[in-house]
Every structure is written in C-alpha cells, then in structure tokens.
Amino acid sequence: MQDRLAELEELQVRVHLILLLRVSYLFFFFLSFRYCRFQKCVEAGMNPKWVLNDAEKRRRAERLDAIKRERVR
C-alpha cells in the first residue's frame, strides 16, 4: 500500500513538471510570436508609438463603452 502511494505521488510530481514545462513553453512561444509580429509591423512602416500599453487600452475601452452607452439612449 505504501509503495502504491509513493508511486502515485511520484507520478503526480511528474505530471506537474510536464504541465509546468508545457505552460512555460507556450508562454515563451506566445511572447516571441508577439515580438516577431511587432517587429514585422515596424519594419513594414508602422509607428511604434501607436502601440498602447495596458493602462491606455483600458482608458480607450472605457471611452468606447461610454460612447456606446450614449448612442443607446
């Protein structure tokens, strides 16, 4: 019984490590993909100042929501 529990715990640790590696890989892949896409846009002539940071995105979304609410009235 103790051996079986030890095997299950070891298996659980292995599964967690595999999942951690997959998540790490996906995170790296998507970050590198975004960077490559950004670089291609800049090379094609896009102004890098057009890219909004998170705070600017939130403010823009709030403004658009306010405009939509005004139109509904």
C-alpha distances in whole Angstrom, upper triangle without the diagonal:
4,5,5,6,9,10,11,12,14,15,17,19,20,21,23,25,26,27,29,30,32,33,35,36,38,39,41,42,43,45,47,48,49,51,52,54,55,57,58,60,62,63,64,66,64,65,62,63,62,59,58,55,53,55,58,56,55,59,60,57,59,62,62,60,63,65,63,64,67,68,66,69
4,5,5,6,9,10,11,12,14,15,17,18,20,21,23,24,26,27,29,30,32,33,35,36,37,39,40,42,43,45,46,48,49,51,52,54,55,57,58,60,61,63,65,63,63,60,61,61,57,56,53,51,53,56,54,54,57,59,56,57,61,61,59,62,65,63,63,67,68,66,68
4,5,5,6,9,10,10,12,14,15,17,18,20,21,23,24,26,27,29,30,31,33,35,36,37,39,41,42,43,45,47,48,49,51,53,54,55,57,58,60,61,63,61,62,59,60,60,56,55,53,51,53,56,54,54,57,58,56,58,61,61,59,62,65,63,63,67,68,66,69
4,5,5,6,9,10,10,12,14,15,16,18,20,21,22,24,26,27,29,30,31,33,34,36,37,39,41,42,43,45,47,48,49,51,52,54,55,57,58,59,62,60,60,57,59,58,55,54,51,49,52,54,52,52,55,56,54,55,59,58,57,60,62,60,61,64,65,63,66
4,5,5,6,9,10,10,12,14,15,16,18,20,21,22,24,26,27,28,30,31,33,35,36,37,39,40,42,43,45,46,48,49,51,52,54,55,57,58,60,58,59,55,57,56,52,51,49,46,49,52,50,49,53,54,52,53,56,56,54,57,60,58,58,62,63,61,63
4,5,5,6,9,10,11,12,14,15,17,18,20,21,23,24,26,27,29,30,31,33,35,36,38,39,40,42,43,45,46,48,49,51,53,54,55,57,59,57,57,54,56,55,51,51,48,46,48,51,49,49,52,54,52,53,57,56,55,58,60,59,59,63,63,62,64
4,5,5,6,9,10,11,12,14,15,16,18,20,21,23,24,26,27,29,30,32,33,35,36,37,39,41,42,43,45,47,48,49,51,52,54,55,57,55,56,53,55,54,50,50,47,45,48,51,49,48,52,53,51,53,56,55,54,57,59,58,58,62,63,61,64
4,5,5,6,9,10,10,12,14,15,16,18,20,21,22,24,26,27,28,30,31,33,34,36,37,39,41,42,43,45,46,48,49,51,52,54,56,53,54,51,53,52,48,47,45,43,45,48,46,46,49,50,48,49,53,52,51,54,56,55,55,59,59,58,60
4,5,5,6,9,10,11,12,14,15,16,18,20,21,22,24,26,27,29,30,32,33,35,36,37,39,40,42,43,45,46,48,49,51,52,54,52,53,49,51,50,47,46,43,41,43,46,44,44,47,49,46,48,51,51,50,53,55,54,54,58,58,57,60
4,5,5,6,9,10,11,12,14,15,17,19,20,21,23,24,26,27,29,30,32,33,34,36,38,39,40,42,43,45,47,48,49,51,53,51,52,48,50,50,46,45,43,41,44,46,44,44,48,49,47,49,52,52,51,54,56,54,55,59,59,58,61
4,5,5,6,9,10,11,12,14,15,17,18,20,21,23,24,26,27,29,30,31,33,35,36,37,39,41,42,43,45,47,48,49,51,49,50,47,49,48,45,44,42,40,43,45,43,43,47,47,45,47,51,50,49,52,54,52,53,57,57,56,59
4,5,5,6,9,10,11,12,14,15,16,18,20,21,22,24,26,27,29,30,31,33,35,36,37,39,40,42,43,45,46,48,50,48,48,45,47,46,42,41,39,37,40,42,40,40,44,44,42,44,47,47,46,49,51,49,50,54,54,53,56
4,5,5,6,9,10,10,12,14,15,16,18,20,21,22,24,26,27,28,30,32,33,34,36,37,39,40,42,43,45,46,48,46,47,44,45,45,41,40,38,36,39,41,39,39,43,44,42,44,47,47,46,49,51,50,50,54,55,54,56
4,5,5,6,9,10,11,12,14,15,16,18,20,21,22,24,26,27,28,30,32,33,34,36,37,39,41,42,43,45,47,45,46,43,45,44,40,40,38,36,39,41,39,40,43,44,42,44,47,47,46,49,51,50,51,54,55,54,57
4,5,5,6,9,10,11,12,14,15,16,18,20,21,22,24,26,27,29,30,31,33,34,36,37,39,41,42,43,45,43,44,41,43,42,39,38,36,34,37,39,37,37,41,42,40,42,45,44,43,46,48,47,48,51,52,51,54
4,5,5,6,9,10,10,12,14,15,16,18,20,21,22,24,25,27,28,30,31,33,34,36,37,39,40,42,44,42,42,39,41,40,36,36,33,31,34,37,35,35,38,39,37,39,42,42,41,44,46,45,46,49,50,49,52
4,5,5,6,9,10,10,12,14,15,16,18,20,21,22,24,26,27,28,30,31,33,34,36,37,39,40,42,40,41,38,40,39,36,35,33,31,34,37,35,35,39,40,38,40,43,43,42,45,47,46,47,51,51,51,53
4,5,5,6,9,10,11,12,14,15,16,18,20,21,22,24,26,27,28,30,31,33,34,36,37,39,41,39,40,37,39,38,35,35,33,31,34,37,34,35,39,39,37,40,43,42,41,45,47,45,47,50,50,50,52
4,5,5,6,8,10,11,12,14,15,16,18,20,21,22,24,25,27,28,30,31,33,35,36,37,39,37,38,35,37,36,32,32,30,28,31,34,31,32,35,36,34,36,39,39,38,41,43,42,43,46,47,46,49
4,5,5,6,9,10,10,12,14,15,16,18,20,21,23,24,26,27,28,30,32,33,34,36,38,36,36,33,35,34,31,30,28,26,30,32,30,30,34,35,33,35,38,38,37,41,42,41,43,46,47,46,49
4,5,5,6,9,10,11,12,14,15,16,18,20,21,22,24,26,27,28,30,31,33,34,36,35,35,32,34,34,30,30,28,27,31,33,31,32,35,36,34,37,40,39,39,42,44,43,44,47,48,48,50
4,5,5,6,8,10,10,12,14,15,16,18,20,21,22,24,25,27,28,30,31,33,35,33,34,31,33,33,29,29,27,26,30,31,29,30,34,34,32,35,38,37,37,40,41,40,42,45,45,45,48
4,5,5,6,9,10,11,12,14,15,16,18,20,21,22,24,26,27,29,30,31,33,31,32,29,31,30,26,26,24,23,26,28,26,27,30,31,29,31,34,34,33,37,38,37,39,42,42,42,45
4,6,5,6,9,10,11,12,14,16,17,18,20,21,22,24,26,27,28,30,32,30,31,28,29,29,26,25,23,22,26,28,26,27,31,31,30,32,35,35,35,38,39,39,40,43,44,44,47
4,5,5,6,9,10,10,12,14,15,16,18,20,21,22,24,26,27,28,30,29,30,27,29,29,25,26,24,24,27,29,27,28,32,32,31,33,36,35,36,39,40,39,41,44,44,44,47
4,5,5,6,8,10,10,12,14,15,16,18,20,21,22,24,25,27,29,27,28,25,27,27,23,23,22,21,25,26,24,25,29,29,27,30,33,32,32,36,37,36,38,41,41,41,44
4,5,5,6,9,10,11,12,14,15,17,18,20,21,23,24,26,27,25,26,23,25,24,21,21,19,18,22,23,21,23,26,26,25,28,31,30,30,34,35,34,36,39,39,40,42
4,6,5,6,8,10,11,12,14,15,16,18,20,21,22,24,26,24,25,22,24,24,21,21,20,20,23,25,23,25,28,28,27,30,32,32,33,36,37,37,39,41,42,42,45
4,6,5,6,9,10,10,12,14,15,16,18,20,21,22,25,23,24,22,24,24,20,22,21,21,24,25,23,25,28,28,27,30,32,31,32,36,36,36,38,41,41,41,44
4,5,5,6,9,10,10,12,14,15,16,18,20,21,23,21,22,19,22,21,17,18,17,17,21,22,20,22,25,24,23,27,29,28,29,32,33,32,34,37,37,37,41
4,5,5,6,9,10,11,12,14,15,17,18,20,21,19,20,17,19,19,16,16,15,16,19,20,18,21,24,23,23,26,28,28,29,32,33,32,35,37,37,38,41
4,5,5,6,9,10,10,12,14,15,16,18,20,19,20,17,20,20,17,18,18,19,22,23,21,24,26,26,26,29,31,30,31,34,35,35,37,40,40,41,44
4,5,5,6,9,10,11,12,14,15,17,19,17,19,17,20,19,16,18,18,19,22,22,20,23,26,25,24,28,29,28,30,33,33,33,35,38,37,38,42
4,6,5,6,9,10,11,12,14,15,17,15,16,14,16,15,12,14,14,15,19,18,17,20,22,21,21,25,26,25,27,30,30,30,32,35,35,36,39
4,5,5,6,9,10,11,12,14,16,14,15,12,15,15,12,14,14,16,20,19,18,21,24,23,23,27,28,27,29,32,32,32,35,37,37,38,41
4,5,5,6,9,10,10,12,14,14,15,13,17,17,14,17,18,19,23,22,21,24,26,25,26,29,30,29,31,34,34,34,37,39,38,40,43
4,5,5,6,9,10,11,13,11,14,12,15,14,12,15,16,18,21,20,19,22,24,22,23,27,27,26,28,31,31,31,34,36,35,37,40
4,5,5,6,9,10,11,9,10,8,12,11,9,12,14,16,19,18,17,20,22,20,21,25,25,25,27,30,29,30,33,34,34,36,39
4,5,5,6,9,10,9,11,9,13,13,12,15,16,19,22,21,20,24,25,24,25,28,29,28,31,33,33,33,36,38,38,39,42
4,5,5,6,9,9,12,11,15,14,14,17,19,21,24,23,22,25,27,25,26,29,29,28,31,34,33,33,36,38,37,39,42
4,5,5,7,5,8,9,12,11,11,14,17,19,22,20,19,23,24,22,23,26,26,25,28,30,29,30,33,34,34,36,39
4,5,5,5,6,6,10,10,11,14,16,20,22,20,20,23,24,22,24,27,27,26,29,32,31,32,35,36,35,38,40
4,5,7,9,10,14,14,14,18,20,23,26,24,23,27,28,26,28,31,31,30,33,35,34,35,38,39,39,41,44
4,6,9,11,14,14,15,18,21,24,26,24,23,27,28,25,27,30,29,28,31,34,32,33,36,37,36,39,42
4,6,9,12,11,13,17,20,23,25,22,22,26,26,24,26,29,28,27,30,32,31,32,35,36,35,38,40
4,6,9,8,9,13,16,19,21,18,18,22,22,20,22,25,24,23,27,29,27,28,32,32,32,34,37
4,5,6,8,11,14,18,19,16,17,21,20,19,21,24,23,23,26,28,27,28,31,32,32,34,37
4,5,6,9,11,15,17,14,15,19,19,18,20,23,22,23,26,27,27,28,31,32,32,35,37
4,5,8,10,14,14,12,13,17,16,15,18,21,20,20,24,25,24,26,29,30,30,33,35
4,6,10,13,14,11,11,15,15,13,16,18,17,17,21,22,22,23,26,27,27,29,32
4,7,10,12,9,9,13,14,12,14,17,17,17,20,22,22,23,26,27,27,30,32
4,7,8,6,6,9,10,9,11,14,14,15,17,19,20,21,23,25,25,27,30
4,6,5,6,9,10,11,12,14,15,17,18,20,21,23,24,26,27,29,31
4,5,5,6,9,10,11,12,14,15,16,18,20,21,23,24,26,27,29
4,5,5,6,9,10,11,12,14,15,17,19,20,21,23,25,26,28
4,5,5,6,9,10,11,12,14,15,17,18,20,21,23,25,26
4,6,5,6,9,10,11,12,14,15,16,18,20,21,23,25
4,5,5,6,9,10,10,12,14,15,16,18,20,21,23
4,5,5,6,9,10,11,12,14,15,17,19,20,22
4,5,5,6,9,10,11,12,14,15,17,19,21
4,5,5,6,9,10,10,12,14,15,17,19
4,5,5,6,9,10,11,12,14,15,17
4,5,5,6,9,10,11,13,15,16
4,5,5,6,9,10,11,13,15
4,5,5,6,9,10,11,13
4,5,5,6,9,10,11
4,5,5,6,9,10
4,5,5,6,9
4,5,5,7
4,5,5
4,5
4
